[in-house]
Amino acid sequence: MPRYVRPFAELRAGDRETVGGKCASLGEMVGAGLPVPDGFAVTVDAFEDFRDGSGLRSRLQDLVQGMQDAGPQELQRAHEKAIELILHHPMPQDMEREITEGYNALAAQTAARRGLTGPDAAMIPVAVRSSATDEDGDAASFAGQQETFLWVSGAETVLEKIRECWASLYTPQAISYRSTMDAAEGAASSRISVAIQLMAAADVAGVTFTVSPISGDRSVVAINASYGLGQSVVSGEVTPDEYWLSKIGPVIKETRIAEKAQEYVPNAGSNGIELREVDAERRSRACLSEEEVLQLARIAIDVEKHYGQPQDIEWALERHADGTSQIMLLQSRPETNWKKRKEEHNARTKDKSAASALLGFISSASKGS
């Protein structure tokens, strides 16, 4: 059995500890028959074994443990040193071989399905996404801070980007946070897998919430969408179109069409992405048809039913020459924006109640005196 590569189709939610939250969720959705681009996980064991080779783990631990009282410049230097260590440390040959074979098999299957031959068949683009074991959970402190790389082609480049995902565990903020932990806690909080997922050639992409991220209303589906790859929406670089729907139906209740001036597309070298201007005639046009909006909502409701709780779903939509379109789910996680806002509101209310009680006590004491 391969130690370092596991296809999404083999994974389920219970595999979080071995493949991280993102990969486990992708496998869970594949098992539920939801539309997910094919791919595989580079397991947590890969990074664990990589760090255990040639004393790398202890060198990284020493970097982190010495930073309890460090300032910004010291943390930045530790971050840069950690990156240097990870990017230049040799990967075990059996690990490199397994990952390369996993990518080549995925590329060959995809090329055969798409009728591709020659050099293009060996350079199928994938997304390389970090999948930490503690991400997207209630206790996650750095969810979303690890790296994702889009439109990565070729086995050699995939291996490079996997290293960069590992290195992204050592941001200055993460080093500062983990410096207060003992060695066992620090090791547990830095367990990471990497998802290798076929790229969706997105004409439109975005995020769907199965609860209102503003009010917490669970009868609502909220969709943000813009042209090109979803990076522009997730990063906040564009103001997306907004669609608000009732789950009953579903029915579109409100639409807000934005001026979408930029989009991410594959770069000319077919490795990586670039930001370009959207042509003037498309900018103020709705990027989704009414039927596409309804289809997104139906799929999102199915995802929520499967998980039994509100979801935050990233998706991409490909349009075909025959006029049809295909929606692909890139990841799904528990929706936490409203939960955080509710907790902050409850904390403020509690503080106000305590202050009111104190003022009442002071007032009563003043009257008594």
C-alpha positions as semicolon CSV with decimal commas, in nm:
position;residue;x (nm);y (nm);z (nm)
1;M;0,000;0,000;0,000
2;P;0,133;0,349;-0,084
3;R;0,228;0,540;0,231
4;Y;0,234;0,891;0,094
5;V;-0,048;0,907;-0,165
6;R;-0,420;0,836;-0,122
7;P;-0,688;0,902;-0,389
8;F;-0,981;1,121;-0,283
9;A;-1,218;0,835;-0,361
10;E;-1,067;0,635;-0,071
11;L;-1,105;0,915;0,186
12;R;-1,384;1,006;0,426
13;A;-1,437;1,263;0,702
14;G;-1,282;1,029;0,959
15;D;-0,947;1,047;0,777
16;R;-0,876;1,406;0,890
17;E;-0,581;1,301;1,109
18;T;-0,404;1,132;0,818
19;V;-0,492;1,369;0,529
20;G;-0,607;1,695;0,689
21;G;-0,942;1,870;0,686
22;K;-0,953;1,972;0,320
23;C;-0,862;1,631;0,176
24;A;-1,095;1,448;0,414
25;S;-1,380;1,678;0,311
26;L;-1,308;1,627;-0,059
27;G;-1,312;1,250;-0,011
28;E;-1,636;1,274;0,186
29;M;-1,799;1,469;-0,098
30;V;-1,673;1,222;-0,359
31;G;-1,825;0,940;-0,154
32;A;-2,155;1,129;-0,140
33;G;-2,165;1,151;-0,521
34;L;-2,112;1,528;-0,527
35;P;-1,926;1,688;-0,824
36;V;-1,560;1,714;-0,718
37;P;-1,254;1,732;-0,948
38;D;-1,045;1,416;-0,923
39;G;-0,721;1,407;-0,725
40;F;-0,528;1,263;-0,434
41;A;-0,386;1,352;-0,095
42;V;-0,019;1,366;-0,010
43;T;-0,058;1,228;0,342
44;V;0,045;1,374;0,677
45;D;0,300;1,092;0,697
46;A;0,488;1,251;0,406
47;F;0,571;1,569;0,595
48;E;0,631;1,378;0,918
49;D;0,885;1,150;0,747
50;F;1,034;1,445;0,558
51;R;1,097;1,629;0,888
52;D;1,236;1,317;1,053
53;G;1,508;1,286;0,790
54;S;1,857;1,425;0,870
55;G;1,752;1,607;1,185
56;L;1,519;1,855;1,014
57;R;1,245;1,819;1,277
58;S;1,473;1,921;1,565
59;R;1,612;2,217;1,370
60;L;1,261;2,344;1,300
61;Q;1,159;2,288;1,663
62;D;1,462;2,486;1,780
63;L;1,363;2,772;1,551
64;V;1,011;2,784;1,694
65;Q;1,088;2,721;2,061
66;G;1,333;3,010;2,075
67;M;1,075;3,268;1,971
68;Q;0,864;3,317;2,288
69;D;0,967;3,682;2,332
70;A;1,072;3,756;1,975
71;G;0,984;4,075;1,794
72;P;0,862;4,107;1,434
73;Q;1,209;4,111;1,278
74;E;1,325;3,803;1,467
75;L;1,005;3,618;1,373
76;Q;1,056;3,713;1,009
77;R;1,412;3,580;1,017
78;A;1,292;3,255;1,175
79;H;1,023;3,230;0,904
80;E;1,281;3,277;0,629
81;K;1,516;3,021;0,785
82;A;1,235;2,765;0,813
83;I;1,148;2,815;0,445
84;E;1,513;2,772;0,348
85;L;1,541;2,450;0,547
86;I;1,224;2,297;0,398
87;L;1,280;2,402;0,038
88;H;1,638;2,275;0,028
89;H;1,606;1,959;0,236
90;P;1,619;1,643;0,019
91;M;1,294;1,453;-0,017
92;P;1,321;1,076;0,042
93;Q;1,336;0,892;-0,291
94;D;1,044;0,659;-0,219
95;M;0,828;0,960;-0,126
96;E;0,923;1,152;-0,440
97;R;0,856;0,842;-0,650
98;E;0,509;0,782;-0,501
99;I;0,400;1,143;-0,549
100;T;0,538;1,155;-0,904
101;E;0,361;0,831;-0,992
102;G;0,039;0,963;-0,838
103;Y;0,051;1,281;-1,047
104;N;0,151;1,097;-1,366
105;A;-0,137;0,848;-1,325
106;L;-0,386;1,131;-1,268
107;A;-0,249;1,315;-1,572
108;A;-0,265;1,005;-1,793
109;Q;-0,625;0,925;-1,693
110;T;-0,730;1,286;-1,751
111;A;-0,549;1,312;-2,084
112;A;-0,715;0,992;-2,209
113;R;-1,056;1,123;-2,103
114;R;-0,993;1,456;-2,280
115;G;-0,835;1,303;-2,590
116;L;-0,499;1,474;-2,531
117;T;-0,170;1,335;-2,664
118;G;0,193;1,443;-2,678
119;P;0,347;1,691;-2,430
120;D;0,005;1,820;-2,318
121;A;-0,082;1,475;-2,183
122;A;0,203;1,493;-1,929
123;M;0,133;1,850;-1,820
124;I;-0,224;1,836;-1,687
125;P;-0,279;2,137;-1,457
126;V;-0,367;2,077;-1,092
127;A;-0,426;2,282;-0,780
128;V;-0,183;2,214;-0,494
129;R;-0,368;2,297;-0,170
130;S;-0,251;2,278;0,191
131;S;-0,467;2,055;0,412
132;A;-0,372;2,095;0,778
133;T;-0,524;1,856;1,031
134;D;-0,653;2,140;1,252
135;E;-0,787;2,368;0,978
136;D;-1,155;2,458;0,949
137;G;-1,228;2,316;1,294
138;D;-1,366;2,507;1,591
139;A;-1,019;2,533;1,746
140;A;-0,832;2,625;1,428
141;S;-0,615;2,931;1,478
142;F;-0,467;2,960;1,130
143;A;-0,738;2,823;0,899
144;G;-0,681;2,942;0,545
145;Q;-0,328;3,077;0,612
146;Q;-0,144;2,786;0,453
147;E;-0,065;2,811;0,084
148;T;-0,262;2,712;-0,224
149;F;-0,111;2,711;-0,574
150;L;-0,328;2,706;-0,885
151;W;-0,260;2,582;-1,237
152;V;0,048;2,378;-1,152
153;S;0,168;2,157;-1,440
154;G;0,421;1,874;-1,442
155;A;0,541;1,639;-1,170
156;E;0,856;1,837;-1,089
157;T;0,664;2,158;-1,030
158;V;0,405;1,972;-0,821
159;L;0,685;1,850;-0,593
160;E;0,815;2,206;-0,556
161;K;0,473;2,339;-0,461
162;I;0,420;2,061;-0,205
163;R;0,736;2,181;-0,029
164;E;0,605;2,538;-0,036
165;C;0,278;2,424;0,121
166;W;0,476;2,257;0,401
167;A;0,685;2,570;0,447
168;S;0,372;2,783;0,481
169;L;0,317;2,628;0,824
170;Y;0,600;2,851;0,944
171;T;0,463;3,203;0,896
172;P;0,583;3,457;1,155
173;Q;0,237;3,448;1,319
174;A;0,234;3,067;1,337
175;I;0,589;3,056;1,477
176;S;0,492;3,306;1,748
177;Y;0,179;3,107;1,834
178;R;0,355;2,770;1,852
179;S;0,654;2,906;2,045
180;T;0,441;2,898;2,362
181;M;0,364;2,526;2,320
182;D;0,568;2,233;2,436
183;A;0,726;2,008;2,171
184;A;0,434;1,763;2,160
185;E;0,171;2,036;2,121
186;G;0,377;2,213;1,857
187;A;0,419;1,891;1,659
188;A;0,045;1,820;1,675
189;S;-0,042;2,171;1,552
190;S;0,192;2,145;1,252
191;R;0,063;1,824;1,095
192;I;-0,020;1,888;0,732
193;S;-0,129;1,704;0,420
194;V;-0,148;1,845;0,066
195;A;-0,431;1,804;-0,185
196;I;-0,342;1,753;-0,552
197;Q;-0,666;1,830;-0,737
198;L;-0,742;1,864;-1,107
199;M;-0,789;2,228;-1,202
200;A;-1,136;2,332;-1,308
201;A;-1,109;2,560;-1,613
202;A;-1,335;2,811;-1,443
203;D;-1,528;3,066;-1,647
204;V;-1,693;3,172;-1,321
205;A;-1,610;3,082;-0,962
206;G;-1,702;3,182;-0,611
207;V;-1,833;3,090;-0,269
208;T;-2,173;2,967;-0,148
209;F;-2,295;2,993;0,212
210;T;-2,586;2,777;0,326
211;V;-2,663;3,022;0,605
212;S;-2,676;3,400;0,590
213;P;-2,324;3,516;0,684
214;I;-2,483;3,843;0,800
215;S;-2,781;3,738;1,011
216;G;-2,735;3,364;1,064
217;D;-3,069;3,289;0,893
218;R;-3,055;2,918;0,803
219;S;-3,339;2,945;0,550
220;V;-3,106;3,139;0,319
221;V;-2,843;3,049;0,058
222;A;-2,597;3,330;-0,027
223;I;-2,379;3,309;-0,339
224;N;-2,080;3,528;-0,432
225;A;-1,955;3,489;-0,789
226;S;-1,713;3,652;-1,031
227;Y;-1,531;3,578;-1,357
228;G;-1,231;3,348;-1,380
229;L;-1,076;3,147;-1,100
230;G;-1,209;3,187;-0,748
231;Q;-0,892;3,345;-0,609
232;S;-1,028;3,694;-0,678
233;V;-1,342;3,629;-0,469
234;V;-1,172;3,445;-0,182
235;S;-0,898;3,709;-0,156
236;G;-1,143;4,000;-0,174
237;E;-0,973;4,152;-0,480
238;V;-1,303;4,200;-0,662
239;T;-1,652;4,291;-0,554
240;P;-1,847;3,983;-0,667
241;D;-2,205;3,948;-0,784
242;E;-2,432;3,851;-0,494
243;Y;-2,732;3,621;-0,512
244;W;-2,963;3,563;-0,215
245;L;-3,205;3,271;-0,226
246;S;-3,466;3,103;-0,012
247;K;-3,395;2,734;0,038
248;I;-3,762;2,665;-0,018
249;G;-3,774;2,608;-0,393
250;P;-3,499;2,730;-0,405
251;V;-3,607;3,075;-0,520
252;I;-3,390;3,378;-0,598
253;K;-3,494;3,663;-0,366
254;E;-3,231;3,928;-0,437
255;T;-2,955;3,988;-0,693
256;R;-2,679;4,249;-0,679
257;I;-2,463;4,275;-0,990
258;A;-2,119;4,429;-0,933
259;E;-1,863;4,592;-1,162
260;K;-1,616;4,304;-1,199
261;A;-1,303;4,464;-1,341
262;Q;-1,048;4,184;-1,299
263;E;-1,024;3,807;-1,319
264;Y;-0,762;3,538;-1,253
265;V;-0,677;3,318;-1,551
266;P;-0,397;3,070;-1,633
267;N;-0,083;3,256;-1,733
268;A;0,067;3,230;-2,080
269;G;0,327;2,977;-1,965
270;S;0,055;2,740;-1,838
271;N;0,212;2,727;-1,492
272;G;0,051;2,959;-1,240
273;I;-0,214;3,225;-1,280
274;E;-0,227;3,595;-1,358
275;L;-0,468;3,881;-1,296
276;R;-0,609;4,044;-1,609
277;E;-0,866;4,309;-1,693
278;V;-1,220;4,194;-1,776
279;D;-1,336;4,328;-2,112
280;A;-1,574;4,623;-2,077
281;E;-1,886;4,452;-2,214
282;R;-1,877;4,176;-1,949
283;R;-1,795;4,386;-1,642
284;S;-2,146;4,493;-1,546
285;R;-2,317;4,181;-1,677
286;A;-2,438;3,906;-1,443
287;C;-2,173;3,632;-1,450
288;L;-2,429;3,357;-1,380
289;S;-2,757;3,274;-1,551
290;E;-3,067;3,225;-1,336
291;E;-3,057;2,849;-1,392
292;E;-2,688;2,834;-1,293
293;V;-2,768;3,022;-0,970
294;L;-3,047;2,778;-0,889
295;Q;-2,825;2,480;-0,970
296;L;-2,555;2,612;-0,736
297;A;-2,814;2,653;-0,461
298;R;-2,950;2,300;-0,507
299;I;-2,601;2,150;-0,489
300;A;-2,518;2,358;-0,180
301;I;-2,836;2,240;-0,006
302;D;-2,735;1,880;-0,084
303;V;-2,390;1,945;0,067
304;E;-2,546;2,091;0,382
305;K;-2,782;1,795;0,415
306;H;-2,489;1,557;0,386
307;Y;-2,287;1,730;0,659
308;G;-2,586;1,822;0,877
309;Q;-2,469;2,180;0,937
310;P;-2,427;2,509;0,744
311;Q;-2,142;2,506;0,494
312;D;-1,900;2,749;0,329
313;I;-1,844;2,603;-0,019
314;E;-1,590;2,703;-0,285
315;W;-1,690;2,612;-0,640
316;A;-1,602;2,664;-1,005
317;L;-1,824;2,662;-1,313
318;E;-1,700;2,555;-1,656
319;R;-1,893;2,650;-1,969
320;H;-1,880;2,417;-2,268
321;A;-1,898;2,490;-2,638
322;D;-2,241;2,326;-2,662
323;G;-2,388;2,584;-2,423
324;T;-2,399;2,358;-2,118
325;S;-2,214;2,428;-1,796
326;Q;-2,065;2,210;-1,522
327;I;-2,031;2,300;-1,153
328;M;-1,739;2,153;-0,960
329;L;-1,696;2,172;-0,581
330;L;-1,342;2,263;-0,475
331;Q;-1,391;2,240;-0,100
332;S;-1,653;2,263;0,173
333;R;-1,609;2,348;0,539
334;P;-1,834;2,441;0,832
335;E;-1,949;2,802;0,800
336;T;-1,780;2,997;1,081
337;N;-1,823;3,367;0,993
338;W;-2,171;3,388;1,143
339;K;-2,070;3,172;1,438
340;K;-1,778;3,404;1,516
341;R;-1,998;3,712;1,480
342;K;-2,257;3,557;1,712
343;E;-1,991;3,473;1,972
344;E;-1,858;3,830;1,956
345;H;-2,211;3,965;1,996
346;N;-2,276;3,737;2,294
347;A;-1,947;3,846;2,453
348;R;-2,040;4,213;2,410
349;T;-2,388;4,151;2,551
350;K;-2,238;3,970;2,850
351;D;-2,000;4,261;2,912
352;K;-2,287;4,510;2,891
353;S;-2,498;4,301;3,130
354;A;-2,211;4,285;3,378
355;A;-2,160;4,660;3,349
356;S;-2,534;4,721;3,400
357;A;-2,538;4,497;3,705
358;L;-2,239;4,683;3,848
359;L;-2,401;5,021;3,787
360;G;-2,719;4,893;3,953
361;F;-2,517;4,779;4,254
362;I;-2,342;5,115;4,276
363;S;-2,674;5,298;4,246
364;S;-2,830;5,085;4,521
365;A;-2,526;5,135;4,741
366;S;-2,543;5,512;4,686
367;K;-2,911;5,519;4,787
368;G;-2,838;5,310;5,094
369;S;-2,570;5,552;5,204
